[in-house]
Amino acid sequence: MIEDEIFPSGQDLGPRNWGREELLVLVSGKFSMKRLTLRAGQRGGLQFHHLKDEAAVVVSGELLVRFDSGDGVLRERILFPGDCLHFPPGLIHQEEAITDCVLIEASTPHFNDRVRVEGAYGLVDTSGLPSTSRAEVVER
């Protein structure tokens, strides 16, 4: 193994309307690890993933999570440092920073995998990244 594989350096994944997303580790075909920095008052899209299975731990800040456990009802829960979450494929979810937040996320290495569902809940949000089809999902 080369040292870059043992001690990878982060890669900025581009601007996000809610903050910053950095790829910390990518083990091809197995998992990725990211650092997500969300600015207070900002949120990601209400969405689900075709294939991506993700889990995260809140490192700092207070995070509001919206989710639908499968019955069509959008629920909310506030997470604090040390709290964890898990979003399997198909689970509708959204994260909103109450205060500035840092999360460490581990997931399957599926990129560009999102289906926006604001309209199904009577919400309108045209900001952020658009929905992608399953064919557009990239596995690294």
DASULSUL-V149137 format. One record per pair of residues at least 24 apart in sequence whose ideal C-beta (glycine too) atoms are under 10 Angstrom apart, sorted by sequence separation. I is the first residue (numbers start at 1). J is the second residue. If there is no record, write none. Layout:
BEGIN
{{I,J} {I,J}}
END
This chain:
BEGIN
{{10,34} {18,42} {31,55} {35,59} {37,61} {57,81} {58,82} {67,91} {68,92} {79,103} {89,113} {93,117} {94,118} {112,136} {113,137} {8,33} {10,35} {17,42} {18,43} {19,44} {38,63} {57,82} {58,83} {67,92} {68,93} {90,115} {92,117} {111,136} {112,137} {113,138} {16,42} {17,43} {18,44} {57,83} {58,84} {66,92} {67,93} {68,94} {111,137} {112,138} {113,139} {17,44} {18,45} {36,63} {56,83} {57,84} {58,85} {66,93} {67,94} {94,121} {110,137} {111,138} {112,139} {16,44} {17,45} {46,74} {56,84} {57,85} {65,93} {66,94} {67,95} {92,120} {110,138} {111,139} {55,84} {56,85} {65,94} {66,95} {92,121} {94,123} {109,138} {110,139} {111,140} {55,85} {56,86} {64,94} {65,95} {66,96} {109,139} {110,140} {54,85} {55,86} {56,87} {64,95} {65,96} {94,125} {108,139} {109,140} {54,86} {55,87} {63,95} {64,96} {108,140} {53,86} {54,87} {55,88} {63,96} {64,97} {53,87} {54,88} {62,96} {63,97} {64,98} {52,87} {53,88} {54,89} {62,97} {63,98} {52,88} {53,89} {61,97} {62,98} {63,99} {52,89} {53,90} {54,91} {58,95} {61,98} {62,99} {64,101} {49,87} {51,89} {53,91} {61,99} {62,100} {63,101} {48,87} {49,88} {50,89} {51,90} {54,93} {56,95} {60,99} {61,100} {62,101} {63,102} {47,87} {48,88} {49,89} {50,90} {60,100} {61,101} {63,103} {48,89} {49,90} {60,101} {61,102} {48,90} {49,91} {59,101} {60,102} {61,103} {48,91} {49,92} {58,101} {59,102} {60,103} {74,117} {47,91} {48,92} {49,93} {58,102} {59,103} {47,92} {48,93} {57,102} {58,103} {59,104} {46,92} {47,93} {57,103} {58,104} {74,120} {46,93} {47,94} {56,103} {57,104} {74,121} {45,93} {46,94} {56,104} {57,105} {72,120} {73,121} {74,122} {44,93} {45,94} {46,95} {55,104} {56,105} {57,106} {68,117} {72,121} {74,123} {44,94} {45,95} {46,96} {55,105} {56,106} {43,94} {44,95} {54,105} {55,106} {56,107} {43,95} {44,96} {54,106} {55,107} {68,120} {42,95} {43,96} {44,97} {53,106} {54,107} {68,121} {42,96} {43,97} {53,107} {54,108} {41,96} {42,97} {52,107} {53,108} {66,121} {40,96} {41,97} {52,108} {54,110} {38,95} {40,97} {41,98} {51,108} {52,109} {53,110} {66,123} {38,96} {39,97} {40,98} {41,99} {42,100} {49,107} {51,109} {52,110} {36,95} {38,97} {40,99} {41,100} {42,101} {49,108} {51,110} {52,111} {54,113} {37,97} {38,98} {39,99} {40,100} {50,110} {52,112} {36,97} {38,99} {39,100} {40,101} {49,110} {52,113} {38,100} {39,101} {51,113} {52,114} {37,100} {38,101} {50,113} {37,101} {38,102} {49,113} {50,114} {36,101} {37,102} {38,103} {48,113} {49,114} {50,115} {36,102} {37,103} {47,113} {48,114} {49,115} {35,102} {36,103} {47,114} {48,115} {35,103} {36,104} {47,115} {48,116} {34,103} {35,104} {36,105} {45,114} {46,115} {47,116} {48,117} {34,104} {35,105} {44,114} {45,115} {46,116} {47,117} {33,104} {34,105} {45,116} {46,117} {47,118} {33,105} {34,106} {44,116} {45,117} {46,118} {32,105} {33,106} {34,107} {45,118} {46,119} {32,106} {33,107} {46,120} {31,106} {32,107} {46,121} {31,107} {32,108} {33,109} {18,95} {31,108} {32,109} {46,123} {18,96} {19,97} {30,108} {31,109} {32,110} {45,123} {18,97} {29,108} {30,109} {32,111} {46,125} {24,104} {29,109} {45,125} {19,100} {24,105} {25,106} {28,109} {44,125} {47,128} {19,101} {20,102} {21,103} {24,106} {27,109} {43,125} {45,127} {46,128} {47,129} {50,132} {18,101} {19,102} {26,109} {44,127} {45,128} {48,131} {49,132} {50,133} {51,134} {19,103} {21,105} {43,127} {44,128} {45,129} {47,131} {50,134} {26,111} {42,127} {43,128} {44,129} {45,130} {47,132} {49,134} {50,135} {52,137} {23,109} {42,128} {45,131} {50,136} {51,137} {50,137} {52,139} {23,111} {49,137} {51,139} {13,111} {32,140} {18,127} {17,127} {18,128} {29,139} {30,140} {17,128} {28,139} {29,140} {16,128} {17,129} {28,140} {16,129} {27,140} {26,140} {14,129} {23,140}}
END
